[in-house]
Amino acid sequence: MRERILEATIQLLKTRGLSFTVSELTQSLGTSKRTIYQYYDSKAGLIEEIVNQLMQQIKQMEKAIIMDNTLQVGEKLRQLLVLLPTSYGLLDMRLLHDLKRNYYEQWLILDKFIKEEWGAVSDIIDEGVKEGKLRPVQTEILIDVYIGAINGIYAKNEIQTGQMSIQENLNEIVDILLFGVLSEAGKKDIEQ
């Protein structure tokens, strides 16, 4: 039943965002509020479980990327940086904004994860430098730039809804970080 509750909650998040009610959840499941509260003490507890599952899925996907011997180190880095859990395609800037505004404790859990869980990326960067595929950089600065870019886009999208999806934003950020803004001709101009 716990899994059914989570799946129904995810469906409601896709259609109603965080404004869904526990009554709507019980209606979609054909069950009572008492049944929901047997598994979760509150809607906030249910949201926290979804956040925790999201983080677990990200960790599993990271592990799969790292273990994939068919990928070169640059592609592993790119995939790690644009990683979004597939079953959580419901994530958009509006939902993240609502999470921060209405479920701040759960937002803090996700925010801490985003700021602190960089071991896989650091390891891939170290591997790439050793292989000569990546140039040496201050990994902490790269991560700070990445997080800063995400936060900047998040802040911009709080005001302007209906813009690019999170995935589109991540792809653009990572392309700029990995390939820069200069074309080959532009690089030659600077080298002269």
N, C-alpha and C positions, 0 to 999 in steps of 0.2 A: 504494500500500500504506500509506503514511503516513496518509492520510485514513481508510482502513479501520481502522487501529489506533486512531486518535483516536475514531472513532464507536463502536467496540467498547468502548473505555475509558469513554466517557460512559454507555453502557448499563450497564456494570458498576458505575459510580458510582451510578447510579440505584437499583440493586438491592442492592449490597453496601457502598456507601460506599467510603471509602478503604481498607477492609480487604481488598479484592480482591487476588489474587495475580497475578503475571505468568503463572503456569501456567494460571490460570483465563482470563486474556486469550488466551493461545495456544490454549487449547481452544475458546474461542468463535470464534476466527478460523480454526481448523483449520490452524494453522501452528506453527512451532517458536520456542523462545525466541531462537535465533540470529537469526531473521528480525526479531523485535522489537528485539533489540539492534543490528541493523544501522541502525536508524532512531533509537533512543533508547538512551543509555548506561545508563539505570537507570529504575526506576519513578518516582523523583523527577524525572528529566528529562522523562518523559511527563506527569506532573502539571504541571510548569512550562509545558509547551507548551499544555496545556489552559487554564491561568491566563492565558497570553499571548493565546490565542485569545478568551477571555472578554473581556479588556480591549479587544481590537481590535473585537469585536462591539459592545461598549458605545459605543466611539468612532463607529462607523458609524451606530448607531442615534441617537446624539446629533446627528450631522450631518443625518440625515434629518428629525429633529424641527425643527431650526433652519431648514432649507431649506423646510419645509412652509408655504407662504404661506396655506393655508386655516386655520391655527391662529392664534388671538390670543396675545399675549405671555403672559398668565396661564396659558393652557392649555399653552403650550410649557414654561413653568417647571414646572408640575405634572408634565407627562410626563417632563421631564428628571430630576426628583427621585424619581419612582417607577420609573424605568427599570430593568428587569432583562432580560438577554438571553433571548429566547424559547427558544433551543435549549439553554439551561442551566437549564431549569426544575428540574433536579436539585438546585439549590442550596437548602440548608436550614441552619438554625442548627447542627444536629449535624455536618453536613459541614464547615462553616466552623470549628467547634471542633476537629474531627479534623485539618483542614488545619494549623491553628495548632500543635496538639500534636505531630503526626507529620511534618509537612513544613514546618518553620518558615521555611526559606529561601523557599519558594514562597509561604507566607503573607505574608512581608514584602513581596514584589513586589506582591501584591494590596492589602495594607494601604497601601503607599506610593501606589499608584494611587488608592485611595479618598480618601486625605488630600490629594493634590496636584492631581488632574485636575478643576479646577473652572472652567476658562476659559469653557466654554459657558454654565454657569449664571450666572457673573458678567456675561457679555455680554448675556444675556437680561434680567437684573435691570436693567442700565444702560439697555437699550432700553425696558423697561417704565416706568422712572422718567421717561425723556425723553418718552414718550407720555402720561404722567400716569395710567397704569394701575396702577402700583405706587408705593407711597410710598417715599421714600428711606430706606434702612437701611444699616447697616454690613454689607456683604456677607460680610466675614470672620466676623463674629459669627453671622450666619445660618448659614453653613457649619459653624462650630464647634458650634452648637446642633444642627444636623442630624446631624453625625457623632457628637456626644455622645449623642443619642437612639438612634442605631443601635448604638453601643457599649453603652449601657445595656441595650437589649433583647437584644443578643448575650450579655452577661454573665448576664442573668436566664435566658435560654434555655439557657445551659450547664448550669444546675442543673435547670431544668424543661423536659424534652423533651416534644414532642407539643403544643406551644402553637401560636400563629398562625404561618402561613408567613411567609417573608421578604417576599413581595409584600404580604400583609395588613398586616404591620408597617409597611412603607414607605408604604402608602396612608394608614394612620392617622397616622403622623408628619407626612406632608405636609399632610393635612387640617388638623391642629392648627396647623402652621406658617403655612399660607396663610390659614386662616379663623379661627384662634384658638379659644377655648373659650366665648366669650360669645355668647349668642343676640342677636338684634336688641333684644329687651327688656332684656337684661343690659347692652348697650352704652348704651342710653338711661338706665339707672339710674346708670351711671358718669358720663355726660355732665352729669347734673343737679347 
